[in-house]
């Protein structure tokens, strides 16, 4: 095998999301989002934390971009806050909102950083949730399409990479089945119907993008958790099939093939939870095949075992940073178990770089599309020691995942880019500010001061060597 390094135009990037960094939640005519409301409800977020100020990126973006430039970052993935553009979700455009993102994009371009723009990273305008139930209603298609078109018209001359939706599987499942995100429902059917609407929205936006001939590339990013069977026993390999049919392939086939996998349809029909698919949906979903790339957010793998019909069900998530992996599953289908071959983070996430290689190959074989890794990173506790942050654990984590990317490329995957999560530390939806992901430390106790971590200087070398410093000694 050749030891060639990464493609010359490889997008070495890092990512964020509007609500998690911007702050300025009421500034310059912005409307409220469902998260602005959710964080005010007692007990919904870690120790009542919120993104009202976050890292104040809205006001300090120039400083953050200067740090990106110093690092040599090739791509910065960020999201547009829909309620900054349309404070009520629709109707009158807020010119100040458009102006903010125009300046951000200009500044990135002026510093040779490719903007990768996510249209939706969970901060739905509250007005749409209140008017018709947000994503649970098909009415959202019209408003989302109008918002997307407004963004394309405003920014497409400067933006080549678009991500329509971030992790539609997470915001719908946590919002509609597990009650951990707004609107806090516990209804499997509502989750699946809402997810179906996101797939329609993705297809409609991709169709518009292609029909109106905007230049560039478009896709969506799914949280992808590849999995292994816990043993070679038939019951465990069947459980693995169930997992893929109701999870990974369920989520991705509808986005990339325009249909759900048969085994998943059989299960959800029997469970009385199959989403309502209208005849016209099928036609629209065919447009999903025009998607240019598969975006994935990869953090971990799962190990899957059989689960009897009176077995465990989907449980709570580890939001407290105390080690200990909580198994959960779907009774009668599968359950997750601890993988003895990997280490776990303090939040119970499996650290499994090879799972990224394996997962990308699965995607390559199933969909034959380029892949874009829009998030990958390690959430950890960091300590400031003498004004420095030594984070060898993060360097190791990212290095091993970059090696996995290299191996996937060598095996035939067309990988467009790799974004770490995240550039600066930021607000975590369920873990507040204690769980840190950034190359740049934010001192939340001291005026949001920015401090470069060891990993900052290390990733700088990764980019300068086009990945070669990770591959040596692989
Ligand atoms: C992804 C999201 O789910 O993972 C990010 O797209 C999120 O917004 C990231 O912050 C890490 O999750 P967490 O729960 O550790 O903050």
Boltz pocket constraint, residues with backbone or C-beta under 6 A from the ligand:
constraints:
  - pocket:
      binder: B
      contacts: [[A, 17], [A, 20], [A, 166], [A, 167], [A, 170], [A, 223], [A, 297], [A, 375], [A, 379], [A, 421], [A, 427], [A, 428], [A, 429], [A, 430], [A, 431], [A, 435]]
      max_distance: 6.0
